[in-house]
Amino acid sequence: MVDWNLAVATATRLVRPGPEVSRDEARAVVAELRRHAKASEEHVRAYTRMIPEGHEPPDTPVLVVDRAGWIKANVAGFRELLTPLLGKMQERRSAVPGSAVLGAVGGKVTGVELGMLLSFLASRILGQYETFAPATRDLPAGANGAGRLLLVAPNIVHVERELEVSPHDFRLWVCLHEETHRTQFTAVPWLRDHLQGEIQTFLAATDVDPGTFVERLREAAQTLAGGRPEGEEGEPAPSLVELVQSPEQREILGRLTAVMSLLEGHADYVMDGVGPQVVPSVAEIREKFQARRARGASRLDLALRKLLGLDAKLRQYRDGERFVRAVVDQVGMDGFNRVWTSPNTLPTKSEIAAPADWIARVHRKADS
């Protein structure tokens, strides 16, 4: 269904080059990001009061990568997560005469199209905690299912230059956000398995025609080439997630959306909370970065955000941060941390929008 090697080769060939830096500058950026990642551990743990079991975080590597390295890591992750869905689609296709030949050709086409999408994303991601990271020859992962933290050096340099902010402060600010994600998963042992179970159930319930799935990838790739980024009736094209969703999956997708809003909003809240203590220019950085998010980019960029579901991710930052701030204001940090007790104490999608409902459900029930 997907030629993964071709996807990597295509994305690596098409991705835009990063900002110009000398060899010495590149070494200095890598060294500073690694120092900031290490320092961020203590800052985040002290602020959130989230302590991993055994009081020491599991071995989760910090990898400072270029755009090609990010592509390789994410293809490996996609491959692992999508295996059940693609296997199911392959079974359906195998019943069609000549499916072996069609599958080989289709796999290459899909590999090229996926590569085009990854080349678009690879120049935009600043950092990423890979929760379901399989170890590869070039990219180690943590032991016993622990993930890895990726910091995409050229993208960080590009944004700090674009915003005209202090490189030292901006790099630490980014590391605080990504380190919060690492703390979430290392301090809450059940969270990774819970998320993986939800995702696998979602994928197992997907009943999509292989041709439809490939066509959605083709439409996304065509927008990169300047094709029409809208639907037949002039409406924005639906995201890939919306297109593979069945009615039975909506409940699962609602729970996943709530969890992702919580995780992203919590990271933004912690980044802003720790920032004033350790990042002198945090107010300037936050203001400029928020303005950059709001501005977006070209019409093409906006269309791709919609197709890939990235507009939903931006809402998750905003809505999740509001939820966390409202809960902490009402019940304090320790009261908020009850959210990590079990899957039953995670907020629902409606509670993300109404924090008082979560407080009433979790705190009043526990205290009664």
Salt bridges, closest charged atoms under 4 A:
ASP3 OD2 - LYS108 NZ 3.22
ASP24 OD1 - ARG27 NH1 3.26
GLU32 OE2 - HIS36 NE2 3.19
GLU32 OE2 - HIS168 ND1 2.69
GLU32 OE1 - ARG171 NH1 2.59
GLU41 OE2 - ARG182 NH2 3.13
GLU42 OE2 - ARG45 NH1 3.88
GLU113 OE2 - ARG218 NE 3.18
GLU130 OE1 - ARG148 NE 2.54
ASP138 OD1 - ARG137 NE 3.83
GLU160 OE2 - ARG171 NH2 2.65
GLU162 OE1 - HIS158 NE2 3.35
GLU162 OE2 - ARG292 NE 3.10
GLU178 OE2 - HIS177 ND1 3.23
GLU179 OE1 - ARG182 NH2 2.78
ASP193 OD1 - ARG192 NH1 3.65
GLU198 OE2 - ARG255 NE 2.64
ASP207 OD1 - ARG92 NH1 2.79
GLU215 OE1 - ARG218 NH1 2.94
GLU219 OE2 - ARG216 NH2 2.42
GLU230 OE2 - ARG299 NH2 2.46
GLU242 OE2 - LYS306 NZ 3.66
GLU251 OE2 - ARG255 NH1 3.38
GLU264 OE1 - HIS177 NE2 3.86
GLU264 OE1 - HIS181 NE2 3.19
GLU264 OE2 - LYS313 NZ 2.59
ASP268 OD1 - HIS177 NE2 3.38
ASP268 OD2 - ARG286 NH2 3.34
ASP268 OD2 - ARG293 NH1 3.37
ASP272 OD2 - ARG286 NE 2.94
GLU284 OE2 - LYS288 NZ 2.92
ASP301 OD1 - ARG124 NE 3.34
ASP301 OD2 - ARG305 NE 3.48
ASP311 OD2 - ARG315 NH1 3.96
ASP319 OD1 - ARG318 NE 3.30
GLU321 OE2 - ARG325 NH2 2.53
ASP334 OD2 - ARG49 NH1 3.27
GLU351 OE2 - ARG361 NE 2.70
ASP367 OD1 - ARG338 NH2 3.20
